[in-house]
């Protein structure tokens, strides 16, 4: 296509509330389940390089249980600890749980540390989606300064991904997204999360790639199993 693909790094299902199609109300009800994610990790940089320090990598995530956060897998790559910020501006620490590679489904999970855990709104994962169905994306494009943004569009295609994103099943949507949106929940008008935003294409604001919720659900089962194994030790 002659256009560079990009990863929107800065990535819910049905919230436990009743939704109406009113976008303002949907935004107010869904935003508390959406978080900004910041990570620091070291690249292999020469010792004499003045920039050989932990590099900030940021994205978006959302709660799928009261303490488990889903995001794009590449947001969690090479990282064990994270800082998250909630919609009210408060912050907390979280730890890596599980990641599926970009070739598989590009989904990752982090868990709030025990001192930060309390009842929080979260999304259930919905799996029914049709071409032409309206969607919104909630996230933190370009980092913290803009707050949680809402963009709206429709499901454009349900099929195999672009070569850059592997051959897994993906959703295409014309909902606008930008760097920093990686890991954002992609939500239908009933408030169900139908997938996780994993990327887009430079020069095409309205071409977003989404991992479907059914693949997120499979990855989530692995994450929960890993948590159980750790806690059993």
N, C-alpha and C positions, 0 to 999 in steps of 0.2 A: 504493500500500500504506500510505501514511501514515507510512512509516518512512524515516529518512534513510540513504542509502547512504554508505559511507565507504571511503576508501582506506587499506589497512593498510600504511602505509609504515614502514617503519622507516627471495626471491623472492626434480632430479638424475635420473635414469635409472640404470642398473645400475652400482653400485660394483664395482670390480674385486676383489670378495671374494665368497664363497659365503654366501648368506643362509638362515636358517631362519625360520619364522614367530614365533619368540620375540621379543617386543617389546623386552625389555631388551638382547638381543644386537643386534637391528636398530638400536637407538638408539646403542649403543657403536660399531658399525661405520660408521654413517652420519654421526655427529656431526662427525668430523674434516673432512668435505667441506662443512660448513655454516659460514657466516661472518656476523658482524654487519657492517653497512655504515653509515658515517656520512659525511654530506656537508655542506658549507657553501656557501651562495650568498646573493647579495644580492637582496632584493625592492626594488621602486620605492617607497621610503619617503622622505618629506620630510627634508631635511637637518637640520632642528631637532628631529626625532623622536629621543628618547634611545635608541630600539631599532633604529636604522638600521645594523645590523651583520649580518654573515653569520649566517644562521639555520641551526641544526642540523636536519637532516632525516635520519632514520635508517630502516633497513630490514634485511632479511635477504637473503642471497644464497647461492649454492652453486657449487662448481667443476664445470665441464663439460669442462675440460681441465686439465692441471696448473697453468695460470696464467690461465685465462679463467673469469670468474665471471658467472653469469647471475643476474638479479634482475627485479623488476617494472620496467617502463619508467619509471613515474612516480618511482621512487626515484632515477633517474639524470637526470631532467629539469633543465635549466639548470645543470648541474654538470659540471666537467671533472676534478676530482681528488677522491679519496675516501680515507678511512681504513677499513681492515677489521680485524676482530679474529677470530682463530681460536679454536677450541674450547678450546685450552690457555691462552688469555689473551694470547698474543703478538699484536703488531700489525704492520701493514704499510701501505704506500701503494699506491694503484691509480689508473689513469686511465680516463676515459671512452673507449669504443670505438664503441658503436652503440646506438640506441634506436628501437623501433617505438612509434608513438603508441597511446594507449588505444583509439582507434577501430579500429586494425589488430589488435594483439594485446597491447599493453602489456607488452613484453618489452625489457629492456636488458642490456647487457654492459659489464663493466669488466675491465681487465687489470692484474695485478700488475706493478709496476715491476721492472726487471731485477735490482736488488739484492736483491729479496725472493723471486725465483723459485727453486724447488727442487721435487723430486718430491713431489706431494701427491695424496691420494686424491680421486677425482672420480666423478661419476655419468655413466653413459651414459643417453641418453633412450629410454624405452620408449613405444610408441604404442598398445599393446593395453590397453583398459580397458572394463569392462562395468558397467552399472548394478547396484548391490548389492555390487560389489567393495570389500573393505576397504582403507582408506588410512590413512596417518599424515601429519601435518604437523610439520615440524621448523623451529623458528625462534626469534626473539628478540622476543616480544611486550613492549611497553612499554619496550624498550631493553635495556641491558646487565645490569641488576641481577639479573634472573631467570635468566640463562643460557639455554641451549638447552632449549626445552620440547618435549614430544611430546604431541600430541593424536590421537585415533583416531576414525574414522567410516567412512562408505561413500560410494560414488558415488551421488548422488541423481538426477541428470539430466545428459544430454549433449545440448546444443542451443544455441540462440541466447541471447545474453546479455540482461540487464536493460537498459532504455533508457540508464541511466547509463553502462553499460560498452560501449555500441555494439552492433552487430548481429553481431559475430564469434562463431564457435563457442566455447563455454565448457563447462566441467564445473561442476556444482553438487555440493557435498558437505556433509553435516551435520557434518563434522569442525570442531571449535571453532577459532576464530582471532580475533585482536584486533589493534588498531593496533600496528605494529612487526613484524608477520608478513609484510607485503608483500614479495614476492620469495622466500618460503619454498619449498623443494622439497616437492612432494606425492608421496608415495612409496607404492608398493604393497607387498604382503607378500613379494614376491620381491626387494625392494630396488631396483626400477626407479622412476625418477622419471616420473610420468605427467603432470606439469604444474607450473606456477608459480602460486602464490597471488597474486591481484591485488587482491582486495577482499572486502568483506562488507557487512553491513547492521546499522546501529545497532539495538540492541534484540533482535538475533537472533544470539547467539553461535554457533549451529550452522547458519549459512547462509553458506558460503564460496564465492567465485567463483574459478575456476581456468582459466588459459590452457592448453589441451592441449599435450602434448609435441610433437606433430607441427608445430604452429605455432612452438613454441620452436626446433625443429630448422631450420625455414626461416629464422628470424631469425638463428640462430647461423651459418648459411652466409654471410649478409650480413656479419656481424661478422668472421668469419675472412677474408673477401675484403677488407674494409676494412683489417684489420691487414696483409695482404699488400701492399696498395697503399702504405700508409705506410712500410713497411720497404723498399720498392723505390725510394723517393725518394732 
